[in-house]
Amino acid sequence: MIMKNIFILTGAGISAQSGLKTFRDTNGLWENFKVEDVASIEGFEKNPKLVHDFYNHLRPQMLSSMPNKAHLAIADFQKRYSDGEVNLITQNVDLLHEKAGSREVFHMHGRIDECVCQHCQKVIKTLSDVSFDMPCPYCRALKLKPNIVFFGQMPMFMDEIEKMLRTCHIFIAVGTSGVVYPAAGFVMTAKYYGAETYLFNLEKAENNFYFDHQVLGKASETLPDFLENI
Ligand SMILES: [Zn+2]
């Protein structure tokens, strides 16, 4: 038996098919908010109330959305594949992979159901609204921030991800444009270390030089068959 490790990276495109909007296709506006106001450290320092209002508005939408066939196919694949590791890394802050039944999901850009205390660094689960004048349950500081990686912050799990990229045999990017770094560089690293690389996306990737195969179309239609045949 030849061992083959699989690395799956998912982005906004996979959740778009579950009705969640991405901020890239809205001309810099996300639900009528300016991206730099609600997704940057500078914006948060300037107006934490606005940032919390924004995520309080987004949270119920994300929590009530349902996974589509692409999320379900990935979860099913993880359960049945036994010829190596399947690592699932997502740029999405929604929980659609978990809802589909995926267990270990690396949320490199954070999660909508968490906030983090900027004083003691503890992560707090939250399914309801958060406000800037709520004290941290651990240290009582008024420093809660959505546990979302903002522009100007380092994505999470980068050391683990680097290791997975070096040891994967098949790299699959789903619904991610290949424009935003560092995720856009993942395919390059995987390819450098010898992986065969696939893209499942509506349109061609900007960095398509590194993809061996590009399958254009809705991932909910193209991905299930592919994973069925690995
Ligand atoms: Zn704290």
Residues whose N, C-alpha, C, O or C-beta is under 5 A from the ligand:
A	BS01	ZN	C117 H119 C120 C136 Y138 C139 R140 A141
